[in-house]
């Protein structure tokens, strides 16, 4: 736990920084006057109820994640985006329509990079891989990783997923527990799946949930309440202030990230040696990236860290199936009809043909990703003066993209948008929804 003195020191550091930032009349006017009376964004639809200093920040902090944004999306009339005020009245633009999202993420994507503060903070642990890179570096990485992430290569990994699923079920069954801690098992199988499919390394998390790799992985990629508090502070101060806070969590996360990167380095060095000896025939994603010859060793480690950062969808999937037993029963029936029993998994491996023959499974997965997108919310920042749907957007404006809000918007998904309903993907219109669903 964070000690009392650490909390006090963090509070004093934060307060000192914020007070220093308010030391001139000009800066005070930027906080109190500019957003309401001067800003070129002030005419954009804005929810009521903002505090004179905290804006909508306390509402966003107190309520369930993205809940206020979902509420505003439904109740505040807008034409593709709306504005809210964060702590200290910092202006944020939330995209609410497919057209606005397309403009920011596709047609003008290099005009709206991720904020430098986000890349600096996350890059401290992940490196600058495919998710965090921008501009020409992103173009090169995307072009180089495309073959490794092609559907054909991913489908070739299905037998690995099947084997790991069998291993987990056997391990859970052997424990004979009345209650299964799904979050823990989700973390363990995610680490093993990404290890085997992404790096070609079995981390043994299913067999031993307390080994060193599991511990370090959870520190970095399964944030605690303390880490979420630091994330809140991160939205208020520059990254250097956050990293300078002398709290144990900072040092623990840095040490864990270094440990994972060294593990990735060992894996990659071994594969590079096999490539030189013309013996690299592994099917994992990093092996495919190595064969392109594009990445340096550190670049490959950054891509490996990016792969390890994935994995929240499994937990939400189990949660939704538990909440909807009728969906669970129907899905189980389809799986038992189309796939061999897990007891025969070793003798009867599956392929993409088996998986592609299960339309209800595809629909359930699509609905899980709609309902709980792996990335609930992310940020972009205007790199220069520009526009979105003809609305002027000044340089430095933060743009909020919130799949947990847009993916449940009744204007886009109909009056049943808030219902978990896999059947929406099975009708003739279902194939077109993938252009709307994001995250």
N, C-alpha and C positions, 0 to 999 in steps of 0.2 A: 504493500500500500504506500501511497505518497504520504510522507511525514508532514506534520502540521507546519514545521518550519519551511518546508519546501513549498507548500501552498501559499504561505505568507510571502515568501521571497518571490514566487511567481507573480502574486498579486501586486506587490510593490513594483516589480520590474515593469509589469503591464501598465500600472497606473502612471508610473513615471514617464513611460514612453508616450502615453496618450496625453498627459498634461503638457509634455514638451511640444507635442504636435499642435497644441491650441494656444501657443504663446503669442501669436500675432493676431491683430484684428482681422486681417485678410483671411487667415485660416479659419477663424471663427465664422466669418461670413460665408465661407465656402460650405461649412457644415450646416448652419442655421438658415441662411438666406438663399443661397444659390439653388438648392434643390427645389425650393417652393416658388421662387419668384424670378430667377434668372435662367436656369438651365434650359437648353434647347429641347430637353426631353420632358419638360414639366407638363406638356399637354397630352402625353401618352396616358391612356387610362390607368389609374392608380387606385388600389383598394383604399377604403376609408380606414380610420382607426389607427393611424400611425402616431407614435409617441414623438414629442418635440425633439428628443435627443436620440432615443433608441430606434426610431422609425418603426418598421415591422419586425425588427430583430428579435424581440422577446417572444413574439407569437411564433416565429419560425423556430426558435430554440425550444420552447416549451411543448409544442404540439408534436405529434408523430411526424416522422420524416416525410417531407413533401406534402403533408396534409394541407397546410395553408395554400400552397401553390395550386393544388387540385381544386380547393374551394374557390379561389380567385378565378381560376380558369372557367369555372361554371357560372359564377355570379357577377363577374365584372365584364360588361360588354366591351369587346375589343376586336381589332381587325388583324389579328395575327401575332400580336405581342402585347404585353402590359408591363408596367413599371412598378416596382416596389422599392422601399427604402430600407436598407439594412441598418446595422448598428452605426451610430453617428451619421445617419441619413445618407449613407453611401447608396447611390442610385444603381439599380440592377434592372436589366431588361429580360423578361421571361418570354421565350418563344412559345406560341400556343397553336400555330397552324403548320400543316405540312409544307406550305409554300415558304414560310419564314425559315423553317428548319432546312429546307432544301437550299435556300439562298446562302445560309451561313455554313452549312456542312458540305455543300457540293459546289455550287457555282462560284462562291466567294470564299472557299474554305481557307485559303492562304491569307486572306485579309482578316480572319478571325482565329488566330492561334490560341492555344491554351495560355493563360497568364503565366508570366515568368515566375511568379511566386509559387504557383502550383507545380510547375516543372522543377523548380529548385527544391521544394519541400519533398515531393514524391521521388524526384531523381536522386535524392540523398540515399534512398533505399533501393530503388528499382534500376537506377541508371537511366540513360536516355534511349530506351528501346522504341518499338513501333508505336506504342501508345503515347509517349511523351515527346517524341521528336517532331520537328516542324520544318516547313519549307523544303529546300532541296534535300536535306538529310532524310526527311520523311518520305519524299518521293523515291529516293534510292532504296531505303529500307523496305518500303511497300513493294517495289518492283522485285526486290531480291527475295522477299518472304512469300510472295504470291505462289510460286511453285510448291513450297513446303506446306502452304495452307490450302492448296487446291482441294476441292471436294473428293477427287479420286484418292489423294493421299490420306485424307482424314478417314474416308471409308475403309481404307486398308488397315486402319487401327482398330476397327470394331472388334475383332477377335480378342485384342488386348483388353478392351473395356469389359468384354464378356467374362474373360478369365478373372479379372480383378473383382467383378461383381460376385462371381461364384465364391471367390476366396473370402470376401467380406461376409456373405451369408453363412458360410460354413463357420467362420470365426464367431459371429453373433450367436448362432445356434449352439455352438459348443459351450458358450458361457451360460446358457440356460437362464437368462435374466427375464424377469417379468416385465420390466420397463427398460426400453432401449433409449439411451441418450443420443438422439439423432444428430444434434449439432456436433458432438464429438466425432461420431462416425462419419459425418459429412466431411469434416476436416481431414480425417484420416484417409478416406478413400479418394478425396480430391487430390491430396498430396501424392498418393501412390499412382493415381491415374495420370496426373500431369508428369510425374517422374518418369513413368514407363513410356507414355505416348509422346511427351514433349522432349525428354532428354535421354530416353533409353536406359534409365536407371531406376531400379526398384528401391524405394526408400524404406520399405518394410514397416510402414505406418499401420497397416491393417493388423499385422501380427504383434506389433509393440507400439502402443499409443503413447509411450513415454520415452521413446528414444530421443537422442539429441536433435536429430533433424526435425522431428515433430515439435519439440519445444521451441526451437528457433523459428520454425515456420509460423507457429501460432503467435509468437511475439510480433512478427512483422506483418502477417497477413490476416490475423484474426484480432482486430483491435479491441482493447478493453475499454471500460468506461473512462479510465484515465486518458487513454489515447484519444477518445472522442472529445474529451474536454480540451486537450491540446489542439484538436482540430478546430474547435470553436475559437480559441485564442488565435490560431493561424489566420482566421478571417479578419482579425483586427490589427495585426502587426506584421511587419516585414519578416521573412523567413529567418533572418539572422537573429532576431530577437527570440524567436521560438527555439532555435537550436542552441542559443546561449543559456537558456534556462537550466540551472544546475539541479535537475531532477533525475532520479534513477531511471525513469522510463526512457528518457532521451538516450542515455548511455546503453541501456539494455537493447533498445531497438537498433542502434548503430552497430553494436557488437554482434547481434543476431544477423543483421544484414550482411556484415562482413563474413560471417561464418558460412552463410548460404552461398554467397558469391564464390568463396573458396571451394565449396563443394562443386558448384557449377564449373569452376575453372578446371578442377580435376577431371570431371566428366568430359569436358570439351577437349582438353589436352590429350586425353586417351583417344578420342575420336579422330583428332587431327593426325595423331601418329598412325592410326589404322588407315586413314586416307592416303598418307604418304606411302604406305606399304600396299596400297590398292586392295585393302581388306575391309573397307567401310561399306557394308551392305545393310546397315541398320535402317529401319523404316521410320524412326521417330522424327519429329519436326526439326530438332536442332541438327540432326545428321543431314537432313535435306538442305538446311541453310548452309552448313559447312561445305557441301558439295558445290554450292554456287560460287564459292571462292571470293565472295564480295566482302565478307565481314572480317574485321580484326578479332582477336581473341576476346578483348574487352567488349566489342560490339556483340559478339555471340553471347557473352555472359549477360549483357543487358537484355537481349531477346529472351534468354532463359528465365531471368527474373520477371519479365513481363508475363510469360506463360504461367509462372507460379502464382502470379497475382490473381489469376482467374479462379472461379469456383463457387460463387454464392448461390447459383441457380439450384444446385442439388438440394440444399436445405429447404428452400422455399417450395420446391417441388413436393417433397415429403409432407411439408406442412399443409399444402393445399389439398393433397390427396387425403390426408387425415381429416380435413374439414369437410370433404365432399366424398363420403363413402360410396355413393352411387357411381361417381366417376372412377373411383378406385376399383370397384367390382367390374365395371365394363372394360377397363383397361387390362385388368388381370385376365379376364376371359379371352381377350384378343391375344395377349402374349402367350397364354397357355396353348392356344390353338396354333400359333405360328412358330413358336420357338420350342426347342427341346427342353426337358426339365433340367434344372441346374445340377441335379445329381448325375446327369449325363453330359455335363458341359465339356469335360475333357475329351470324351469320345465323339461329341457332336458339336464342333465349333460353329459359330454363326458367321455370316457374311453380310455385306450391305444389302444383298438381295432379300434376306430375311427381314431386316429392319425396314426396308423400303416397302415391304408388303403389308405394313401395319398402319393404315391411315389414321386410326384413332390415337395411336401412340404419337404420330406426328402432330396431330391436333392438340393433344394434351401438352406436349412440349412447347408448341407455339403459344398456347394460352398461358402457360407458366411464365414464359419469357415476356409476354405482354403484361401480365399482372405484376410481376416482380422482375423487372429488367435487372440484369447483373450490375449495371451502372445506374443507380437511381437518379443521380443528378450530376452534371458536370458544367464546367465554365469555359467560356471563350472570352477573348478581349479584342476590341477593335484595334488593329495595328496602325490605323491611320483614319482620318476622317472618311466616312463612307456612308452607306445607307442600307436599310433593310426594308424591302417593299416600299421604296421611295421615301421612307422616313429617315431624316438625317441622323446619323449616329457619330458623335465625336470620338476622336482617338482616345483610347483608354477606357471606354465604356465596357463594363462587365456584362456579358451575355449569359443568361442561365438557360441551360437545356435540361429539362426535367422529364425523362421518360416515365417516371412513376406518376406524373400528372397527365401528360399528353396521351399516354397509353390507356388511360381510363376516362378520357373526355367524352361526354355524351354527344358532343357535336361531331366527333369523328367516328365513334363506335356505336352510336345509338343509345336508346334509353336503358339498355341492359349493360352499359359499359362497366358498371361496378360489380357485375356478376362474373364469377369464374365459370366460363361456359365454353368448353372445348368445341362444341358443335358449331360454333360460329366459323370455324376453319374448314368445315367439311362440305358446305354448300358450294355452288358454282362461284359465289362471290369470294369465298375464302382465299383463293389463290392470289387475290389482289391486295389483301390486307397487309402482306409483308412489306409493301411499300410505305405503309403508315407506321407500323410497329417499329420502335427503335429501342436502343439501349443495350 
